[in-house]
């Protein structure tokens, strides 16, 4: 019980930090995006405009992420028995798809410019992209130090957006310097293509992780064999079957299974077995376990993982 209380307290603290940092980041990025859009049009730089486009997706994604945390705070009810915390995963999915769409648009724009590179005001581009780099470095540092970018998929999606922006600013600076020193105008579309490749890679990663949660796949940090052995290692457990492990949201993993025990066990002994197994599982990042104990003469399929289609309940 004390473990759960500690987990909830730590989770709430991290949750509040995540929201605060997202709000600060959203305001800063939103303001600088306007500067970059204006600067991109004035200087005629695709690298700057692609970075501004990425910053627009940043601002949208940070806003979605913020709303996801707000929705996620709503308590569970009869219609949503797990509450609204999966909204965070939907937000991460939207972010990932948005990143991929923006990178495809940058590819399209760059393709045109490869055949007809326009004149770019490279000094103005250099100034704006340098300010952009400073802004992105500050926000990336803020997120990395103060929020849960490791375990929270929603927060990680927002952080990857900012890292992509940071690289976009580096690309724009490099392109501006090449144009100033060598007068090579192709540097602008090349820089934007490099940024687009980095964006599409991170967009794919976030989308894939979000889809895995929505498909109720096993979380990547969970080893099914290890969890099976952990449960079976209890001296009173004979066997387990119908095992399911899934994520409710990125920082809440659930498990359900049927475990076979000796038919002579009392209710009190069974309660102790479940409590001991739950304690072991909590150290393996399983926060919500439902274990159904049954006797050896209870009829069931021998496979560890159940097959839904062949499961019948005889009354």
Residue, then its C-alpha position, 0 to 999 in steps of 0.5 A: x500500500x505504501x509502495x502504491x502511495x509513493x508511486x502515485x505521489x511521484x507520478x503526480x509530481x512528475x505530471x505537474x512538472x510535465x504540464x508546467x514545462x509544456x506550457x512554458x515551451x508552448x509560449x516560447x516556441x509559438x512566439x519564435x515561430x511567428x518570427x521565423x515565418x516572417x524571417x523565412x518569407x523576407x529572406x526567401x529561405x526554405x531551410x528557415x521556412x521548413x524550420x518554421x513549419x516544424x516549429x508550427x507542428x511543435x506549437x500544435x504538438x505541445x498544445x495537444x500534449x498539454x491538453x492530453x495531460x489535462x484530459x488525462x486528469x479526469x477521473x475514471x467513470x462508468x463509461x471510461x473505467x480506466x479514465x482518460x489517460x490514453x488521450x496522451x497516446x492519441x496525442x503522441x500518435x497525432x504528433x507522429x503523423x504530423x511530423x511525417x506529413x511536415x517532412x513530406x511537404x518539405x521534400x516536395x518544396x525542396x525538390x522544386x528548389x533543386x532545379x531552380x535555386x532562388x536567391x536567399x538573403x543569407x545574412x538575415x537567415x543566419x541571424x534568425x536561425x542562430x536565435x532559433x538555435x538558442x531558443x531550441x537549446x533552452x527548451x530542450x534543456x528545460x524538457x530534459x532536466x525537468x520533465x519525464x522524456x524517458x518514460x512518458x510517450x506523450x512527453x517524449x513525442x514533444x521532446x523529439x519535436x524540439x530536438x528536430x527543431x534544434x537540428x533544423x536550426x543547425x542545418x539553417x545556420x550551416x546552409x547560411x554560412x555556406x551561401x555567405x562563404x561560397x555563394x552556393x544556393x543549393x545549400x538551402x534545399x539540401x539543409x531542408x532535406x536533411x532536416x526533413x529526413x531527421x523529422x521523418x525518422x523521429x515521427x516514425x518512432x513516435x507513431x510506432x510506439x503510440x500504435x503499439x500501445x493502442x494495439x495493446x502490444x507488450x511494452x518494449x521494456x517488458x520481457x514476457x519470459x522474465x515476467x512469466x518466470x517471476x510469477x512461476x518462481x513463487x513456490x505455491x504457483x504450479x502453472x500460469x496461462x491466459x497471460x496478457x501484458x499491455x500499456x494503459x498509457x506510457x507510464x502505466x503497465x497492466x497485467x492479467x493472468x490465471x495462475x494454478x495453485x494447490x486446491x487445498x489452499x485457504x482464502x487467506x493463503x491465496x490472498x497472501x500469494x497474490x500480494x507477494x506476486x504483486x509486490x514482485x511485479x511492481x519491481x518489474x514495472x507492472x503497476x496494475x496486476x489482476x491475477x486469478x487463482x484457480x485449482x489444477x482441476x479447473x479446465x483450461x487451454x494449456x497455452x500461456x497466451x490465450x486465443x480469444x476465438x477458442x475461449x468458451x464459458x460454460x455455465 
